[in-house]
Amino acid sequence: MNRMLLLQPLIALALAGTASPVLAQSAPEASTPAPIGNPADWFAGDSYPPAAKAAGAEGRTGFAVDVDAKGRVTSCSITESSGTALLDSTTCALVVMNGRFSPAHDAAGKAIAGVWTSSMLWKLEIAPLSDDDPLPL
């Protein structure tokens, strides 16, 4: 019984001793670029490509944006296709043209190039009927 009482404090000291150095050695991590404002604003209400709208094309386009150390978009690539090339290319064109970012920072706080990923959901909305519209049959 005395053995058990002696072992328990030793185990507790060993655990406490290993936890402290791990926490003290943690270094700050680098950040990623951050959009300035709301990225949804980069896609105006009239930005749906007319040909895609006429074809009834919808889908989610995943993309990755390369941002330089000054926060400028340098390129955009598609990471997941919507299934429609026009929606995919329009996504990147609008992000490159309208996207504004704060640059990424390294662990020391220095601005560096980085990558930001997101997606755009292209979805056609049906306009509500007005009183002047004929009722569907």
C-alpha angles and dihedrals in degrees: 000000000000090000091060092052092052095048097052096062091047092054092049092051092049092053093047091048094054096046099058101057092049092056093044092053096054111120125204113263128233117259131227127236113279125214116242109229124345114330089210087070089066088071109063119205091254095049095096103114108249093223091052091047091050090050092049090239117171135163149117118279116200116202144177122213124203110216122191127222090270093055096255121140108242100176145350129211133186114245096176124020123225087215091254119089092205093056090047095049092044090053093056093041092055094044092050092046099042107021117113122186146180105228126249118259131215123230090275092054096254116143112250139171116271147163129253121193131197142133139241121218111213108200129163115225124211111230114235116252117260125213089259095055118098114246115255115250 
